[in-house]
Amino acid sequence: MAENTDVAVIGGGYAGVMAANRLTQRDEVTVTLINPRRTFVERLRLHQLVGGSHDAVVDYREILADGVRLVVDTVTRIDAAERSVMLATGGTVGYDHLVYAVGSGSADPRVPGAAEFAYPIATLEAAQRLRPVVDAAPATAAVTVVGAGPTGIETAAELAELGRTVTLVCGEVLGPYLHPRGRRSVAKRLAELGVTVLEGPDAKVTAVTGDAVQLGDGRDLPSKVTIWTAGFGVPDLAARSGLSTDALGRLLTDETLTSVDDVRIVAAGDSAAPSDLPLRMSCQAAGPLGAHAADTVLSRIAGEQPAPINLGFAGQCISLGRRAGIFQFAHKNDIAKGFYLGGRPGAKLKEFVCERTVKQLADEARKPGSHTWAKDDKRQQLLQAKRGEAPATAERAA
């Protein structure tokens, strides 16, 4: 009889659930998923939660394999030497292998007044705090959304479609990922919704107060509700636990997603930095990274050499209210193409992506090992070109 192996997964988001489900391929593997919430958060829908069109949560019973043990708690420290994690409630969970999938949240805005007066939206709790604030504001109150990535665009469009007076402060440019053609389409739709879009070097927030936003050119924008969507940050759990991280705090790994410090720790999703060249933070990357992290662990259990990550992108999908959207197609290396799908078809495709992303987790729970993804064979070339050498590895604990 094969010896039992305990695998702990920290984080129950897209990457963590995918990894936990995929690990159940082997009967002798016991999987424990540790997450601070009792429900799965559909992060793709948090702007809908704020707008009141979706609650953005899914019961874990719908997407988590029966064999996975769910522990509702927060990990406060990883003890790699003892192969255990400490929980906020005072207990510990031991492991033979660990999957680090803590995800990401809002970045520290580092703008005077932003932490005090602006509302983040990157987590379920933040979106839940924001919704009653928006509901309580007068219908004519000025709403300012800071940050013109997908979350900022979606939030601005969602609220404008409800009749809110919205200004979107972009910083440099609207939708930095988008091809100029796609960007023009998004700008047109936002204009139709009545969103005021501020771009350019002067369209950067320098201060936030309780009733205004100050820009780099000295302008003060009246703002009853200020929503901060600019940037992502990751939990500092890895750094606090003495593990090597990149400048943002993501766990440094090799190309198999294995920590450069410890062969028994692998990372997945937004909190992974393979070869210090991380993939774009997105659910599009999280699912495959979670699956690959599980494959790496299963390979090590079987005494086999894990494969390097190979992931190709399809593009970026953005909702523009409930009746329009855009799918910006991209090359597999995640560079936008000139082709996009907009309008009502774009909205339907975005909704399909949201539904399909959750369904993929449920499918993996029912049939572990079934999830597949697009490949991009040019990553090794990119690594060598960027670093001038083959991906570095470090001596790791056995």
Solvent accessible surface area in square Angstrom, and as a share of the most:
residue,aa,sasa,rsa
1,M,246,1.10
2,A,64,0.50
3,E,152,0.68
4,N,76,0.39
5,T,17,0.10
6,D,60,0.31
7,V,1,0.01
8,A,0,0.00
9,V,0,0.00
10,I,9,0.05
11,G,9,0.09
12,G,4,0.04
13,G,32,0.31
14,Y,19,0.07
15,A,8,0.06
16,G,0,0.00
17,V,0,0.00
18,M,2,0.01
19,A,0,0.00
20,A,0,0.00
21,N,0,0.00
22,R,20,0.07
23,L,0,0.00
24,T,33,0.19
25,Q,78,0.35
26,R,76,0.28
27,D,144,0.75
28,E,36,0.16
29,V,13,0.07
30,T,60,0.35
31,V,1,0.00
32,T,10,0.06
33,L,0,0.00
34,I,2,0.01
35,N,7,0.04
36,P,72,0.45
37,R,63,0.23
38,R,182,0.66
39,T,46,0.27
40,F,0,0.00
41,V,23,0.13
42,E,10,0.04
43,R,66,0.24
44,L,43,0.21
45,R,10,0.04
46,L,6,0.03
47,H,7,0.03
48,Q,8,0.04
49,L,9,0.04
50,V,2,0.01
51,G,14,0.13
52,G,37,0.35
53,S,55,0.36
54,H,56,0.25
55,D,85,0.44
56,A,0,0.00
57,V,42,0.24
58,V,19,0.11
59,D,46,0.24
60,Y,7,0.03
61,R,211,0.77
62,E,116,0.52
63,I,1,0.01
64,L,18,0.09
65,A,9,0.07
66,D,152,0.79
67,G,60,0.58
68,V,14,0.08
69,R,138,0.50
70,L,57,0.28
71,V,23,0.13
72,V,49,0.28
73,D,16,0.08
74,T,65,0.38
75,V,10,0.06
76,T,53,0.31
77,R,104,0.38
78,I,1,0.00
79,D,30,0.16
80,A,29,0.22
81,A,98,0.76
82,E,126,0.56
83,R,84,0.31
84,S,19,0.12
85,V,0,0.00
86,M,53,0.24
87,L,18,0.09
88,A,64,0.50
89,T,112,0.65
90,G,65,0.63
91,G,33,0.32
92,T,89,0.52
93,V,13,0.08
94,G,46,0.44
95,Y,10,0.04
96,D,43,0.23
97,H,16,0.07
98,L,0,0.00
99,V,0,0.00
100,Y,1,0.00
101,A,6,0.05
102,V,34,0.20
103,G,22,0.22
104,S,15,0.10
105,G,12,0.12
106,S,48,0.31
107,A,28,0.21
108,D,96,0.50
109,P,36,0.22
110,R,210,0.76
111,V,29,0.17
112,P,96,0.60
113,G,25,0.24
114,A,1,0.01
115,A,92,0.72
116,E,131,0.59
117,F,79,0.33
118,A,10,0.08
119,Y,72,0.27
120,P,46,0.29
121,I,3,0.01
122,A,12,0.09
123,T,44,0.26
124,L,12,0.06
125,E,66,0.30
126,A,5,0.04
127,A,0,0.00
128,Q,90,0.40
129,R,142,0.52
130,L,0,0.00
131,R,88,0.32
132,P,78,0.49
133,V,44,0.25
134,V,4,0.02
135,D,92,0.48
136,A,87,0.68
137,A,9,0.07
138,P,78,0.49
139,A,75,0.58
140,T,117,0.68
141,A,13,0.10
142,A,32,0.25
143,V,1,0.01
144,T,1,0.01
145,V,0,0.00
146,V,10,0.06
147,G,8,0.08
148,A,6,0.04
149,G,27,0.26
150,P,49,0.31
151,T,41,0.24
152,G,1,0.01
153,I,0,0.00
154,E,12,0.05
155,T,1,0.00
156,A,0,0.00
157,A,0,0.00
158,E,7,0.03
159,L,0,0.00
160,A,7,0.06
161,E,37,0.16
162,L,111,0.55
163,G,57,0.55
164,R,38,0.14
165,T,78,0.45
166,V,2,0.01
167,T,26,0.15
168,L,0,0.00
169,V,2,0.01
170,C,14,0.09
171,G,14,0.14
172,E,96,0.43
173,V,48,0.27
174,L,1,0.01
175,G,3,0.02
176,P,89,0.56
177,Y,42,0.16
178,L,6,0.03
179,H,49,0.22
180,P,67,0.42
181,R,133,0.49
182,G,0,0.00
183,R,47,0.17
184,R,151,0.55
185,S,28,0.18
186,V,0,0.00
187,A,40,0.31
188,K,137,0.58
189,R,42,0.15
190,L,0,0.00
191,A,69,0.53
192,E,109,0.49
193,L,28,0.14
194,G,53,0.51
195,V,9,0.05
196,T,71,0.41
197,V,44,0.25
198,L,27,0.14
199,E,85,0.38
200,G,19,0.18
201,P,102,0.64
202,D,74,0.38
203,A,1,0.01
204,K,95,0.40
205,V,16,0.09
206,T,59,0.34
207,A,23,0.18
208,V,4,0.02
209,T,67,0.39
210,G,45,0.43
211,D,99,0.51
212,A,19,0.15
213,V,0,0.00
214,Q,71,0.32
215,L,2,0.01
216,G,44,0.42
217,D,66,0.34
218,G,52,0.50
219,R,106,0.39
220,D,90,0.47
221,L,30,0.15
222,P,100,0.63
223,S,3,0.02
224,K,120,0.51
225,V,2,0.01
226,T,4,0.02
227,I,0,0.00
228,W,22,0.08
229,T,20,0.12
230,A,39,0.30
231,G,46,0.45
232,F,73,0.30
233,G,14,0.14
234,V,23,0.13
235,P,54,0.34
236,D,75,0.39
237,L,6,0.03
238,A,0,0.00
239,A,55,0.43
240,R,126,0.46
241,S,14,0.09
242,G,68,0.65
243,L,16,0.08
244,S,40,0.26
245,T,37,0.21
246,D,20,0.10
247,A,119,0.92
248,L,77,0.38
249,G,13,0.12
250,R,36,0.13
251,L,0,0.00
252,L,37,0.18
253,T,2,0.01
254,D,10,0.05
255,E,12,0.05
256,T,12,0.07
257,L,0,0.00
258,T,0,0.00
259,S,0,0.00
260,V,22,0.12
261,D,48,0.25
262,D,9,0.05
263,V,34,0.20
264,R,59,0.21
265,I,0,0.00
266,V,2,0.01
267,A,0,0.00
268,A,0,0.00
269,G,6,0.06
270,D,22,0.11
271,S,1,0.00
272,A,4,0.03
273,A,0,0.00
274,P,0,0.00
275,S,5,0.03
276,D,80,0.41
277,L,22,0.11
278,P,39,0.25
279,L,32,0.16
280,R,61,0.22
281,M,36,0.16
282,S,24,0.15
283,C,27,0.16
284,Q,55,0.24
285,A,2,0.02
286,A,8,0.07
287,G,9,0.08
288,P,11,0.07
289,L,5,0.03
290,G,0,0.00
291,A,0,0.00
292,H,13,0.06
293,A,0,0.00
294,A,0,0.00
295,D,43,0.22
296,T,2,0.01
297,V,1,0.01
298,L,20,0.10
299,S,23,0.15
300,R,56,0.20
301,I,40,0.20
302,A,46,0.36
303,G,70,0.68
304,E,110,0.49
305,Q,148,0.66
306,P,5,0.03
307,A,61,0.47
308,P,74,0.47
309,I,6,0.03
310,N,43,0.22
311,L,11,0.05
312,G,4,0.04
313,F,10,0.04
314,A,54,0.42
315,G,0,0.00
316,Q,16,0.07
317,C,22,0.13
318,I,1,0.00
319,S,4,0.02
320,L,3,0.02
321,G,1,0.01
322,R,81,0.29
323,R,147,0.53
324,A,8,0.07
325,G,1,0.01
326,I,0,0.00
327,F,23,0.09
328,Q,0,0.00
329,F,62,0.26
330,A,9,0.07
331,H,91,0.41
332,K,116,0.49
333,N,71,0.37
334,D,27,0.14
335,I,107,0.54
336,A,18,0.14
337,K,80,0.34
338,G,22,0.21
339,F,125,0.52
340,Y,69,0.26
341,L,62,0.31
342,G,18,0.18
343,G,38,0.36
344,R,123,0.45
345,P,70,0.44
346,G,0,0.00
347,A,12,0.09
348,K,125,0.53
349,L,48,0.24
350,K,9,0.04
351,E,59,0.26
352,F,118,0.49
353,V,39,0.22
354,C,3,0.02
355,E,97,0.43
356,R,88,0.32
357,T,18,0.10
358,V,23,0.13
359,K,101,0.43
360,Q,52,0.23
361,L,3,0.01
362,A,12,0.09
363,D,34,0.18
364,E,1,0.00
365,A,20,0.16
366,R,167,0.61
367,K,141,0.60
368,P,41,0.26
369,G,30,0.29
370,S,46,0.29
371,H,20,0.09
372,T,110,0.64
373,W,41,0.14
374,A,52,0.40
375,K,93,0.40
376,D,17,0.09
377,D,114,0.59
378,K,122,0.52
379,R,20,0.07
380,Q,68,0.30
381,Q,119,0.53
382,L,94,0.47
383,L,0,0.00
384,Q,94,0.42
385,A,86,0.67
386,K,132,0.56
387,R,84,0.31
388,G,67,0.65
389,E,94,0.42
390,A,68,0.52
391,P,31,0.20
392,A,50,0.39
393,T,89,0.52
394,A,49,0.38
395,E,171,0.77
396,R,64,0.23
397,A,53,0.41
398,A,101,0.79
